[in-house]
Amino acid sequence: MDPILGAPPDAMSASAIPRALGARIARREDPRFLTGRGRYIDDLAPTGTLHAAFARSAEAHAELGAIRTERALDVPGVVAVLTAEDLDGECGPLRALNSTPGYQECDWPVLATGKVRMVGEPIALVLAEDRYVAEDGAGAVTVDYSPLPVLSSLDDALAEGAPAIHDEVPDNVFNRIETTTGDVDETFESADEIVELEVSQQRYGAAALEGRAVIASFDPATGGLEMWLATQAPHVMRTGIARCIGMPETLVRVISPDVGGGFGPKVVLYPEDVAVAVASKLQGRPVKWISDRVEDLQATIHGREQRHRVRAAATAEGRVTAVSVDIAASNGAYAPWPYSAALDSGQASEILTGPYDIPAYERRVRAVVTNKAPMGPYRGVGRVIACLTIERVMDQLASRLGLDPLEVRRRNIVSEFPHETATGLEFESGDFERMLDRLADAMEWSRVRSENEALRREGGFRGLGMALAVEQTAYGADALGKRNLELTLGYDTACVRIEPDGMVTVEVGLHNHGQGHETTIAQIASDELGVPVDDIEVAYGDTAIVPYGLGTWASRSTVACGGATILAARELHERVLELAGDMLEANPEDLLLQDGEISLRGTPSRRLAFAEVARRAYHEPHALPPGVDPGLESTRRFMPPDPGSFSSAAHAAHVEVDVETGGVRILRYVVVEDCGVVVNPTIVEGQVHGGVAQGIGGAMYEHLAYNERGTLLATSFMDYLLPGATEVPGIEVIHQESPSPKVPGGFKGMGEGGAINSPAAIVAAVNDALAPLGVVANHTPVSPDWIARAVARARERG
């Protein structure tokens, strides 16, 4: 028995017990969603609520002159208009701390003061009796600007003599990383082949069904603040809000009810959240703000935008021996709290070699300030372009050497575990060779490639592409501590309580905004306690009820909260058997807890209902054995292993390209995924499907494009193109399990895998289809317009 993880309940006869783990149990949360009974923040309307709207900057970079609010105050129904001057002394700016040597921090004002640095930056907050009046008031605020040079591109911001967007960041670089592992120079000098590419990825974002939403209610009588917030991490947001407005955390309650999608941007604390809290305190009334789609696209955290200049050394047999990469990320105008601006580019550089055994690695990384919305957490942070970069290297190498792309990958993948990468990450378990074989078999790789070749001779353009990735999930405390942030979010908490009637409550620090955690956590607890899933309730999202936890992000919940749930449930399992043994006059080791009953092995007639033991624990303390406390409750914390658990996936796409219109039709899409022990296959498949859909959008459609004045051009779904049902194919998912030896239950995180590989797989397939024309994409999006233009240029060249 592991001294830390313990042993699973009734280990000697586990095979005889029907298990909830691995079962396709229907999601317990779905009935309320499907019948319109979900409880979202916009459904709430506390008595006396004021509605908020923000007057936002029309300039990307400018000195602020006069802010005129008189006309707004004249709008009937407007109660107040707040500017930075009104917030002075009530709150501080947001500041994402990072103590890494050389990192340059900056303030993110709650309301702009002195200067604006992005279009959409909040300048004034209008409070009114209803939302429509508040919007009218915000439209009546006028601002005097003195425009400054706009640095909307990486090259503009990094140019010699470029003006500083922040005085605190004089060279417009938040963060730099330079490391080398192995003899990179010597390896390149002796290489048979050198591949050089510039790979780039556009800005795109989460576009959740529910945008950002907040209600704040300050109680002058108690001095307490209640906030209903659409967030992925209620306790972390409570900490940030309390610090920013100078209140004790004991007086701040954050409640996050049903949330219509998170994907990363809702794990950040925003200026609007703080402004609404301060407004409630100043007015003594609840204040509500629900973002509209323009605001969500314009001012909610963006993701992805990076440029990689990569060189790879290889042998004549196609074995990659060294990689050197220069990474520049357009981090926007501010650094998100609490993650700082080091996140995207740092994670991309750390995992860039992917599932490949590449011994020598050199990276130069810059996180750059630009006059755009801040860039921060979005599903697959940094790893999406890392995957695109290394997969483009593999495909380019295969093309040079005349090898099948599948074979090049086979010659480079990691084959022995545990494996330490050139950046010090340890893949604890896996089977990448089997994964590759299963993908090739499922996709009928050789047959389809031969058919595509035959079709090309008839003028057809079909292509086959693949992409492999490793996802670092559920970071450990040391791994996060090395990032030198203000908070080290490397553990989570579960409180498991058996109620007096034998029902079970599991209170967890995660959040559930589409992942199905009410179901999966109940399945985990069910197996550990030996009670039916239907007898278990899962609670989350209210800082006044659940233990301090760190929320749902970075594919951490099943590992961190599932691990904590297992530890707490195992402890209770032993206590239940101890009490039952006393009641049955039997040795606890001879008892079996199954399906809500405790029975004596070999003598099933001697049995107790779970509820009988619970009633003894709570209502008959006089009958408890000496030294046994009343009640049945256990709170445990689990810190995932360092540097985390590593899930993996292999994707393949088969596409057809219309070279006249540039349209791409995905004919087939196959995923082989390995997230360790699968709790619920249906839920895992749903996560993969959603991630692939987002990846398809990023590969071909979505683009948060700016003009040279720093104005966002995509401010509605007329301009920001999301894939719909006609663009997303049926997605075939094949499960593969390599349990993590370091995690209770053997789980690995899996929430981001679908989004990581899919752009690279689609780009590879499009490139394969267009290879006869000499058209090669080293970027996303490979939009229909880009394809049509590239094909036209290729034909002009003959």
VOGU-3710 file (C-alpha; in Angstrom, 3 decimals, decimal comma):
1> mdpilgappd> 0,000/0,000/0,000  1,317/3,432/-0,961  1,919/5,392/2,298  0,607/8,611/0,694  -2,089/7,437/-1,690  -3,243/4,513/0,389  -5,036/1,469/-1,023  -8,365/1,402/-2,825  -11,270/0,128/-0,742  -11,678/-3,623/-0,507
11> amsasaipra> -8,653/-4,111/-2,699  -8,776/-7,875/-2,242  -12,207/-8,137/-3,908  -12,360/-5,011/-6,068  -12,940/-7,084/-9,192  -16,221/-8,373/-7,744  -17,641/-4,875/-7,168  -19,518/-3,098/-9,976  -17,549/0,100/-10,516  -18,769/3,583/-11,311
21> lgariarred> -15,305/4,509/-12,554  -15,159/4,062/-16,312  -18,937/3,810/-16,711  -20,885/5,844/-19,253  -23,107/7,462/-16,637  -25,324/10,227/-18,039  -24,306/13,697/-16,929  -26,324/14,565/-13,838  -26,258/18,306/-14,573  -27,801/18,041/-18,035
31> prfltgrgry> -31,511/17,765/-17,126  -31,558/21,249/-15,614  -29,724/22,713/-18,592  -31,854/20,956/-21,189  -35,081/22,044/-19,486  -34,020/25,678/-19,080  -33,504/25,445/-15,320  -29,861/26,447/-15,256  -29,094/29,304/-12,865  -26,885/31,934/-14,486
41> iddlaptgtl> -25,947/35,358/-13,200  -28,222/37,171/-15,630  -31,126/35,201/-14,116  -30,495/36,918/-10,770  -31,925/40,307/-9,846  -31,414/41,346/-6,205  -33,833/43,962/-4,942  -32,719/47,508/-5,741  -30,172/46,467/-8,366  -28,433/49,160/-10,402
51> haafarsaea> -27,238/48,232/-13,879  -23,772/49,111/-15,106  -22,343/49,990/-18,499  -18,819/51,063/-19,361  -17,694/53,941/-21,538  -14,683/52,509/-23,323  -11,707/53,925/-25,153  -12,039/54,474/-28,887  -8,260/54,893/-29,149  -5,604/52,198/-28,911
61> haelgairte> -2,923/54,490/-27,485  -3,524/58,046/-26,313  -3,111/60,523/-23,512  -6,411/61,165/-21,748  -7,715/64,702/-21,552  -11,063/65,765/-20,156  -13,665/63,056/-19,443  -17,063/64,762/-19,730  -19,882/63,035/-17,857  -22,461/65,832/-17,644
71> raldvpgvva> -24,551/64,659/-20,596  -24,573/61,138/-19,210  -25,869/62,366/-15,865  -28,657/64,195/-17,670  -30,000/60,940/-19,149  -33,211/60,076/-17,212  -32,587/57,057/-15,013  -28,815/57,465/-14,744  -27,875/57,447/-11,065  -24,112/58,010/-11,168
81> vltaedldge> -21,088/58,113/-13,432  -17,756/57,009/-11,955  -14,291/57,741/-13,305  -10,842/56,903/-11,954  -10,998/59,987/-9,745  -14,087/58,617/-7,966  -12,322/55,303/-7,304  -9,261/56,934/-5,822  -8,705/55,522/-2,341  -11,368/52,838/-2,844
91> cgplralnst> -9,260/50,333/-4,769  -5,847/49,834/-6,272  -4,956/48,804/-9,792  -4,563/45,166/-10,721  -0,917/44,140/-10,841  0,167/40,631/-11,781  3,311/40,074/-9,733  6,182/38,013/-11,079  9,509/37,913/-9,241  11,439/36,245/-12,073
101> pgyqecdwpv> 14,691/38,203/-12,583  14,232/40,560/-15,508  10,451/40,312/-15,588  8,880/43,782/-15,897  5,515/44,298/-14,197  2,879/46,936/-14,909  -0,374/48,183/-13,393  -3,738/47,492/-15,007  -5,988/50,398/-13,940  -9,546/49,624/-12,873
111> latgkvrmvg> -10,639/52,696/-14,835  -8,174/54,384/-17,171  -6,179/57,229/-15,731  -3,803/59,469/-17,644  -3,497/57,176/-20,627  -5,303/54,457/-22,564  -3,409/51,538/-24,102  -6,067/49,545/-25,974  -9,366/50,056/-27,733  -12,099/48,981/-25,335
121> epialvlaed> -10,271/49,945/-22,139  -12,842/51,044/-19,503  -12,786/54,795/-18,849  -16,047/55,455/-16,998  -18,718/53,375/-15,282  -22,355/54,454/-15,689  -24,957/53,254/-13,186  -28,663/53,365/-14,001  -31,999/51,866/-13,115  -31,928/49,546/-16,131
131> ryvaedgaga> -29,406/48,233/-18,617  -30,695/50,209/-21,590  -30,474/53,519/-19,768  -26,965/52,655/-18,573  -25,933/51,996/-22,192  -27,417/55,334/-23,263  -25,485/57,023/-20,468  -22,219/55,347/-21,479  -22,767/56,547/-25,036  -23,163/60,116/-23,759
141> vtvdysplpv> -19,720/60,192/-22,075  -17,209/62,099/-24,188  -13,419/61,966/-23,898  -10,609/64,163/-25,184  -7,683/62,144/-26,562  -4,178/63,095/-27,622  -3,216/60,147/-29,847  0,138/58,390/-29,391  1,889/55,987/-31,806  0,023/52,703/-32,030
151> lsslddalae> 2,154/49,562/-31,692  -0,211/46,855/-32,865  2,314/44,372/-34,275  5,289/42,560/-32,801  7,656/44,298/-35,189  6,273/47,738/-34,296  6,639/47,119/-30,559  10,134/45,639/-30,852  11,476/48,213/-33,319  14,482/50,214/-32,218
161> gapaihdevp> 13,314/53,514/-30,774  9,690/52,362/-30,382  7,889/54,379/-27,675  7,171/52,596/-24,420  3,541/51,626/-23,911  4,287/51,465/-20,155  6,960/53,554/-18,470  7,626/50,492/-16,293  8,359/48,397/-19,402  10,652/50,703/-21,394
171> dnvfnriett> 11,569/48,194/-24,097  8,017/46,794/-24,474  9,121/43,338/-23,339  7,399/41,921/-20,266  9,542/38,835/-20,061  12,585/37,140/-21,600  13,722/33,523/-21,426  16,936/32,131/-22,872  18,044/28,567/-22,153  20,105/25,900/-23,886
181> tgdvdetfes> 20,212/22,148/-23,241  22,852/20,029/-24,943  25,414/21,075/-27,534  23,106/22,815/-29,975  25,805/24,491/-32,083  27,798/21,302/-32,598  24,642/19,356/-33,448  23,693/21,838/-36,158  27,215/21,826/-37,568  27,161/18,059/-37,994
191> adeivelevs> 23,552/17,803/-39,199  22,670/16,172/-42,529  19,506/18,253/-42,846  18,460/21,615/-41,401  14,827/22,704/-41,538  14,120/26,429/-41,103  10,589/27,800/-40,784  8,659/30,797/-39,533  5,423/29,601/-37,962  2,734/32,002/-36,799
201> qqrygaaale> -0,653/31,833/-35,173  -3,344/34,478/-35,113  -5,270/35,902/-32,203  -8,499/34,159/-31,394  -10,517/33,618/-28,262  -12,985/31,567/-26,289  -16,297/33,081/-27,477  -18,147/31,346/-24,629  -21,948/31,205/-24,825  -22,107/33,336/-21,668
211> graviasfdp> -19,868/36,374/-21,630  -18,436/37,880/-18,482  -21,017/38,612/-15,787  -20,934/40,032/-12,263  -23,286/41,216/-9,537  -21,838/42,906/-6,455  -23,824/43,626/-3,314  -22,187/45,525/-0,466  -23,967/45,460/2,914  -23,257/48,678/4,850
221> atgglemwla> -24,600/47,071/8,032  -22,065/44,238/8,108  -19,360/45,681/5,896  -19,560/42,496/3,856  -19,436/42,123/0,078  -21,221/39,380/-1,839  -20,291/38,886/-5,474  -21,929/36,611/-8,013  -19,245/36,125/-10,627  -19,021/34,059/-13,813
231> tqaphvmrtg> -15,630/32,621/-12,941  -13,703/29,371/-13,059  -11,967/29,982/-9,704  -14,193/31,588/-7,036  -11,704/31,456/-4,161  -8,863/32,884/-6,248  -11,125/35,726/-7,381  -12,136/36,352/-3,761  -8,479/36,721/-2,850  -7,861/39,144/-5,718
241> iarcigmpet> -10,946/41,258/-5,089  -10,291/41,507/-1,336  -6,714/42,619/-1,928  -7,636/45,118/-4,617  -10,343/46,856/-2,570  -8,599/46,465/0,786  -11,122/44,196/2,535  -10,527/41,099/4,684  -11,314/37,923/2,762  -13,647/36,898/5,577
251> lvrvispdvg> -15,950/39,740/4,533  -15,958/38,834/0,836  -18,118/36,026/-0,516  -17,879/34,948/-4,155  -20,616/32,784/-5,607  -20,227/31,303/-9,056  -23,430/29,530/-10,120  -23,879/27,862/-13,495  -21,380/29,327/-15,958  -21,898/29,184/-19,707
261> ggfgpkvvly> -18,363/28,186/-20,669  -15,005/29,307/-19,342  -12,091/27,982/-21,449  -9,510/30,058/-19,533  -10,539/33,736/-19,852  -12,833/33,386/-16,824  -9,963/32,414/-14,542  -8,689/36,011/-14,684  -9,706/38,956/-12,483  -10,761/41,926/-14,625
271> pedvavavas> -10,956/45,668/-13,959  -14,719/45,544/-14,558  -15,141/43,068/-11,683  -13,389/45,407/-9,278  -15,188/48,506/-10,588  -18,593/46,893/-10,055  -17,623/45,914/-6,484  -16,504/49,453/-5,662  -19,633/50,914/-7,277  -21,846/48,790/-5,020
281> klqgrpvkwi> -19,908/49,946/-1,978  -20,196/53,620/-2,974  -23,900/53,414/-3,836  -25,002/51,029/-1,093  -27,000/49,035/-3,657  -26,389/45,880/-5,680  -24,763/46,535/-9,060  -25,033/44,215/-12,056  -22,988/44,104/-15,258  -23,410/41,614/-18,080
291> sdrvedlqat> -20,993/42,002/-20,976  -22,346/42,120/-24,502  -20,710/40,338/-27,406  -18,842/43,446/-28,600  -17,296/43,899/-25,156  -16,510/40,202/-24,908  -14,638/40,152/-28,214  -12,978/43,490/-27,560  -11,899/43,343/-23,913  -12,037/39,740/-22,642
301> ihgreqrhrv> -8,679/37,944/-22,617  -7,501/36,875/-26,058  -5,290/33,905/-26,811  -2,715/32,430/-29,145  -0,896/35,237/-31,062  2,722/34,131/-31,404  5,483/33,924/-34,001  8,059/31,110/-33,928  11,260/31,166/-35,957  12,474/27,599/-35,704
311> raaataegrv> 15,503/25,631/-36,918  15,768/21,883/-36,604  18,813/19,670/-37,192  18,291/16,115/-38,413  20,123/13,063/-39,658  19,738/11,699/-43,178  17,430/9,036/-41,714  15,014/11,662/-40,407  15,991/11,686/-36,751  15,688/15,204/-35,270
321> tavsvdiaas> 18,708/15,870/-33,061  18,346/19,547/-32,116  15,823/22,371/-32,210  16,465/26,097/-31,857  13,506/28,465/-31,625  12,942/32,200/-31,276  9,476/32,912/-29,853  7,728/36,283/-29,759  4,252/36,620/-28,271  1,958/39,619/-28,638
331> ngayapwpys> 0,752/39,889/-25,054  -1,334/43,010/-25,484  -1,493/46,055/-23,275  -1,654/44,481/-19,802  -0,689/41,344/-17,897  -3,668/39,328/-16,550  -3,956/38,741/-12,800  -2,696/36,477/-11,320  -0,936/34,711/-14,205  1,262/37,553/-15,501
341> aaldsgqase> 2,415/37,908/-19,112  4,874/35,002/-19,001  2,238/32,307/-19,479  1,657/31,790/-23,209  5,179/32,139/-24,541  6,735/30,337/-21,564  4,492/27,295/-21,877  4,967/27,178/-25,642  8,732/27,123/-25,234  8,636/24,520/-22,470
351> iltgpydipa> 6,627/21,909/-24,371  7,669/22,723/-27,950  9,510/19,434/-28,556  6,231/17,625/-27,886  6,244/13,819/-27,709  9,568/13,619/-29,552  12,925/12,573/-28,121  15,008/15,620/-29,059  18,152/15,854/-26,889  19,434/19,360/-27,759
361> yerrvravvt> 17,165/22,378/-27,439  17,660/26,133/-27,449  14,964/28,746/-26,839  14,805/32,523/-26,898  11,473/33,872/-25,737  9,966/37,357/-25,544  6,552/38,329/-24,178  5,841/41,646/-25,905  3,627/44,596/-24,940  1,330/45,703/-27,799
371> nkapmgpyrg> -1,692/48,006/-28,087  -4,205/45,187/-28,130  -6,362/43,392/-25,593  -4,355/41,382/-23,044  -3,433/37,840/-23,980  -3,823/35,181/-21,332  -5,263/31,764/-20,518  -7,224/30,165/-23,337  -7,683/26,422/-23,766  -4,323/24,882/-24,655
381> vgrviaclti> -2,268/27,910/-23,563  0,923/28,138/-25,629  0,781/24,469/-26,562  -1,337/24,980/-29,668  1,347/26,855/-31,581  4,050/24,686/-29,993  2,329/21,670/-31,529  1,920/23,469/-34,860  5,614/24,381/-34,889  7,074/20,948/-34,177
391> ervmdqlasr> 4,560/19,191/-36,427  5,434/21,529/-39,298  9,086/20,587/-38,698  8,209/16,900/-38,928  6,184/17,344/-42,122  8,837/19,507/-43,756  11,515/16,963/-42,876  9,397/14,164/-44,319  8,967/16,136/-47,536  12,705/16,787/-47,853
401> lgldplevrr> 13,649/13,169/-47,289  10,807/11,667/-49,307  9,453/9,859/-46,264  5,909/9,204/-45,118  5,030/11,768/-42,396  3,907/8,843/-40,252  7,332/7,230/-40,526  9,202/10,409/-39,571  7,158/10,633/-36,407  7,714/6,979/-35,643
411> rnivsefphe> 11,495/7,552/-35,801  11,340/10,435/-33,322  8,712/9,682/-30,689  9,612/8,918/-27,090  9,530/5,173/-26,523  10,665/4,709/-22,923  9,041/6,036/-19,740  9,543/7,902/-17,563  11,169/10,323/-19,988  12,771/13,674/-19,180
421> tatglefesg> 12,606/16,321/-21,882  15,276/18,882/-22,710  13,389/21,433/-20,570  13,224/19,121/-17,555  9,635/17,907/-17,855  9,062/14,281/-16,908  6,541/12,222/-18,870  5,607/9,722/-16,172  3,913/7,140/-18,411  2,558/6,611/-21,892
431> dfermldrla> 2,722/4,554/-25,058  3,201/6,881/-28,013  4,137/4,046/-30,392  0,863/2,242/-29,770  -1,011/5,528/-30,089  0,569/6,147/-33,496  -0,233/2,610/-34,627  -3,847/2,874/-33,520  -4,269/6,207/-35,293  -2,789/4,834/-38,526
441> damewsrvrs> -5,007/1,743/-38,373  -8,169/3,703/-37,621  -7,521/6,233/-40,375  -6,350/3,523/-42,822  -3,397/5,776/-43,420  -1,612/3,931/-46,237  -4,764/3,175/-48,227  -6,092/6,759/-47,994  -2,726/8,242/-49,007  -2,647/5,991/-52,077
451> enealrregg> -6,207/6,954/-53,027  -5,383/10,650/-52,627  -2,386/10,243/-54,949  -4,589/8,642/-57,580  -7,175/11,401/-57,212  -4,528/14,092/-57,762  -3,805/12,690/-61,199  -7,453/13,369/-61,995  -7,314/16,949/-60,683  -8,676/16,333/-57,186
461> frglgmalav> -7,141/17,822/-54,074  -7,461/15,702/-50,959  -4,964/15,578/-48,134  -4,165/13,618/-45,002  -2,494/15,153/-41,987  -1,622/14,184/-38,450  -0,428/15,878/-35,279  0,822/14,490/-31,970  0,992/16,349/-28,691  1,719/15,919/-25,012
471> eqtaygadal> -0,312/18,024/-22,595  1,150/19,033/-19,246  -1,791/18,990/-16,842  -2,443/19,551/-13,157  0,803/21,348/-12,383  2,475/20,506/-9,098  3,320/23,089/-6,463  7,048/23,193/-7,228  6,410/23,541/-10,964  4,108/26,495/-10,346
481> gkrnleltlg> 6,336/27,918/-7,629  9,175/28,213/-10,129  7,021/30,624/-12,129  7,427/33,160/-9,329  3,826/34,357/-9,371  1,972/35,962/-6,484  -0,038/32,776/-5,909  1,197/29,189/-6,246  -1,959/27,345/-7,234  -0,594/23,831/-6,917
491> ydtacvriep> -3,122/21,867/-4,849  -6,843/21,427/-4,321  -9,307/20,411/-1,660  -12,258/18,089/-1,125  -14,490/17,681/1,897  -16,429/14,416/1,896  -19,261/14,200/4,410  -21,620/11,316/5,067  -24,869/12,877/6,240  -26,962/11,424/9,111
501> dgmvtvevgl> -29,327/9,740/6,631  -26,468/8,017/4,794  -26,423/10,347/1,806  -23,036/11,820/0,834  -21,983/15,399/0,108  -18,696/16,144/-1,630  -17,618/19,783/-1,449  -14,792/20,585/-3,834  -12,640/23,567/-4,745  -13,057/23,085/-8,491
511> hnhgqghett> -15,729/24,702/-10,668  -17,993/23,104/-13,220  -18,714/25,140/-16,344  -19,392/22,407/-18,856  -16,933/19,661/-17,896  -19,415/17,380/-16,118  -17,701/17,472/-12,728  -20,939/16,939/-10,816  -20,966/13,523/-12,465  -17,303/12,540/-12,509
521> iaqiasdelg> -16,545/13,559/-8,914  -19,616/11,594/-7,812  -18,337/8,574/-9,758  -14,940/8,793/-8,062  -16,495/9,103/-4,595  -18,930/6,291/-5,355  -16,159/3,800/-6,027  -14,196/4,801/-2,956  -17,148/4,737/-0,542  -19,101/1,835/-2,017
531> vpvddievay> -22,336/3,813/-2,313  -24,478/4,445/-5,414  -23,681/7,500/-7,516  -27,246/8,736/-7,035  -26,644/8,990/-3,267  -23,873/11,569/-3,751  -24,256/15,327/-4,187  -21,357/17,475/-5,378  -21,125/21,107/-4,234  -18,822/23,807/-5,626
541> gdtaivpygl> -18,698/27,461/-6,566  -19,517/29,242/-3,283  -16,662/30,437/-1,090  -18,944/30,463/1,968  -19,731/26,756/1,603  -16,889/24,797/0,039  -13,302/24,566/1,319  -10,655/26,862/-0,153  -9,870/25,601/-3,606  -8,156/26,841/-6,706
551> gtwasrstva> -10,739/26,270/-9,387  -10,882/24,624/-12,766  -8,194/25,464/-15,328  -5,094/23,803/-16,841  -6,803/20,388/-16,964  -6,327/20,009/-13,233  -9,714/19,132/-11,726  -9,851/15,350/-11,982  -6,247/15,035/-10,835  -6,268/17,635/-8,057
561> cggatilaar> -9,861/17,507/-6,786  -10,362/13,900/-7,801  -7,194/13,030/-5,910  -8,343/14,956/-2,845  -11,766/13,277/-3,077  -10,132/9,844/-3,132  -7,985/10,597/-0,086  -10,945/11,950/1,910  -13,284/9,150/0,828  -10,755/6,436/1,678
571> elhervlela> -10,375/7,891/5,140  -14,156/7,826/5,634  -14,354/4,339/4,193  -12,053/3,086/6,944  -14,054/4,933/9,634  -17,336/3,471/8,386  -15,888/-0,039/8,510  -14,546/0,647/12,000  -17,996/1,664/13,244  -19,707/-1,172/11,393
581> gdmleanped> -17,239/-3,637/12,858  -18,187/-2,469/16,338  -21,894/-2,716/15,514  -21,565/-6,202/13,962  -18,956/-7,367/16,450  -16,631/-8,179/13,567  -13,132/-7,336/12,441  -13,339/-4,335/10,050  -10,958/-6,151/7,690  -13,609/-8,865/7,265
591> lllqdgeisl> -16,280/-6,403/6,124  -17,283/-5,416/2,598  -18,824/-2,038/1,771  -20,797/-2,284/-1,458  -23,872/-0,605/-2,955  -24,638/1,240/0,263  -24,446/-1,792/2,563  -21,816/-3,265/4,854  -21,729/-7,037/5,056  -19,534/-9,716/6,595
601> rgtpsrrlaf> -17,515/-11,565/3,974  -18,749/-15,133/3,713  -21,831/-14,362/5,812  -23,872/-11,878/3,758  -26,864/-12,179/6,094  -24,909/-10,217/8,694  -25,232/-6,745/7,191  -25,958/-3,116/7,932  -27,322/-0,343/5,780  -24,945/2,586/5,229
611> aevarrayhe> -27,557/4,847/6,825  -27,513/2,803/10,049  -23,813/3,451/10,514  -24,279/7,131/9,721  -27,105/7,417/12,245  -24,902/5,818/14,915  -22,091/8,290/14,112  -24,323/11,364/14,432  -27,236/10,475/16,700  -25,886/7,830/19,086
621> phalppgvdp> -22,578/9,219/20,341  -23,026/7,343/23,609  -22,721/4,067/21,697  -19,543/4,932/19,830  -16,340/2,994/20,614  -13,952/4,726/23,009  -11,890/7,442/21,335  -14,138/7,695/18,267  -15,498/11,189/17,567  -19,077/11,722/16,398
631> glestrrfmp> -19,777/12,513/12,756  -18,373/11,280/9,460  -16,474/13,977/7,627  -13,017/14,269/6,117  -11,284/17,188/4,410  -8,166/16,413/2,445  -5,892/18,291/0,080  -3,928/16,832/-2,763  -0,885/18,348/-4,455  -0,381/16,858/-7,915
641> pdpgsfssaa> 3,050/15,451/-8,684  5,720/17,735/-10,079  5,887/18,891/-12,753  2,360/17,582/-13,381  0,679/14,674/-15,116  1,147/14,271/-18,865  -1,700/13,208/-21,089  -1,224/12,748/-24,807  -3,171/12,573/-28,037  -2,741/11,876/-31,734
651> haahvevdve> -5,076/13,472/-34,283  -5,566/12,787/-37,993  -7,626/14,769/-40,486  -8,646/13,902/-44,014  -9,732/16,951/-46,014  -10,821/17,983/-49,471  -9,881/21,422/-50,795  -11,776/23,353/-53,440  -8,879/25,223/-55,034  -11,203/27,688/-56,773
661> tggvrilryv> -12,996/28,951/-53,663  -10,441/27,916/-51,037  -13,099/26,002/-49,150  -11,974/23,076/-46,996  -14,245/20,135/-46,200  -13,177/17,791/-43,423  -14,032/14,304/-44,623  -12,931/12,421/-41,524  -11,364/13,228/-38,165  -9,897/10,638/-35,754
671> vvedcgvvvn> -8,438/11,147/-32,273  -6,546/8,685/-30,107  -6,370/10,144/-26,610  -4,656/8,999/-23,415  -5,707/10,731/-20,212  -4,730/7,923/-17,887  -7,650/6,168/-16,226  -10,902/7,324/-17,853  -13,589/8,260/-15,326  -16,448/8,595/-17,824
681> ptivegqvhg> -15,798/7,854/-21,529  -18,783/9,873/-22,711  -17,619/12,987/-20,883  -14,061/12,560/-22,158  -15,389/12,272/-25,695  -17,463/15,419/-25,214  -14,388/17,315/-24,071  -12,429/16,104/-27,102  -15,264/17,041/-29,474  -15,481/20,557/-28,028
691> gvaqgiggam> -11,726/21,053/-28,185  -11,540/19,898/-31,788  -14,382/22,261/-32,715  -12,417/25,160/-31,223  -9,323/23,968/-33,039  -11,178/23,870/-36,353  -12,220/27,467/-35,743  -8,644/28,471/-35,031  -7,287/26,540/-37,991  -9,559/28,053/-40,635
701> yehlaynerg> -11,972/30,742/-39,462  -11,498/32,658/-36,221  -9,333/35,764/-36,238  -9,366/38,710/-33,852  -7,882/40,983/-36,489  -6,806/44,577/-35,828  -6,119/47,408/-38,243  -3,054/49,649/-38,132  -4,816/52,009/-35,693  -5,233/49,186/-33,169
711> tllatsfmdy> -8,993/48,890/-33,732  -10,490/45,416/-33,536  -12,208/44,568/-36,812  -14,155/41,555/-35,551  -16,777/42,872/-33,117  -19,650/40,482/-33,813  -20,221/36,983/-35,102  -20,774/38,506/-38,529  -17,025/39,251/-38,578  -15,660/36,731/-36,104
721> llpgatevpg> -16,409/33,427/-37,801  -17,107/30,419/-35,600  -17,428/26,912/-37,021  -20,987/25,621/-36,989  -22,578/22,221/-37,315  -21,818/22,125/-41,045  -18,095/22,777/-40,476  -17,507/20,323/-37,617  -17,445/16,686/-38,774  -18,216/13,607/-36,792
731> ievihqesps> -15,180/13,065/-34,565  -14,075/9,511/-33,828  -12,414/9,086/-30,425  -10,322/6,087/-29,433  -9,428/5,783/-25,748  -6,033/4,591/-24,579  -5,080/4,387/-20,917  -1,618/4,741/-19,396  -2,386/5,343/-15,703  -0,307/7,910/-13,871
741> pkvpggfkgm> 1,672/6,122/-11,160  1,831/9,341/-9,109  -1,874/10,223/-8,905  -4,631/8,571/-6,853  -6,859/6,782/-9,317  -4,219/6,965/-12,058  -5,893/10,000/-13,646  -4,338/12,565/-15,973  -5,897/15,841/-17,055  -7,533/15,960/-20,469
751> geggainspa> -9,543/19,175/-20,856  -7,353/20,840/-23,480  -6,108/18,017/-25,673  -8,742/18,357/-28,366  -7,824/22,000/-28,951  -4,038/21,504/-29,036  -3,527/19,105/-31,941  -6,423/20,036/-34,194  -5,029/23,181/-35,887  -1,763/21,388/-36,672
761> aivaavndal> -3,567/18,313/-38,021  -5,773/20,418/-40,290  -2,869/22,543/-41,548  -0,955/19,337/-42,311  -3,909/17,918/-44,238  -4,422/21,138/-46,237  -0,699/21,261/-47,057  -0,821/17,653/-48,196  -3,795/18,404/-50,448  -2,091/21,446/-51,995
771> aplgvvanht> 1,378/19,889/-52,320  1,069/19,396/-56,119  0,681/23,178/-56,446  3,646/23,969/-54,210  1,391/25,788/-51,707  2,546/25,511/-48,103  0,951/27,078/-45,023  3,110/27,666/-41,967  0,443/29,618/-40,159  -3,173/29,755/-39,103
781> pvspdwiara> -5,803/30,562/-40,124  -5,644/28,783/-43,462  -8,793/30,629/-44,461  -10,612/30,087/-47,756  -9,439/33,525/-48,883  -5,787/32,703/-48,139  -6,006/29,349/-49,927  -7,647/30,811/-53,019  -5,063/33,580/-53,245  -2,150/31,198/-52,647
791> vararerg> -3,414/28,842/-55,348  -3,817/31,759/-57,783  -0,249/32,888/-57,107  1,044/29,344/-57,575  -0,703/29,065/-60,921  0,736/32,408/-62,023  4,201/31,002/-61,262  3,366/27,988/-63,385
//
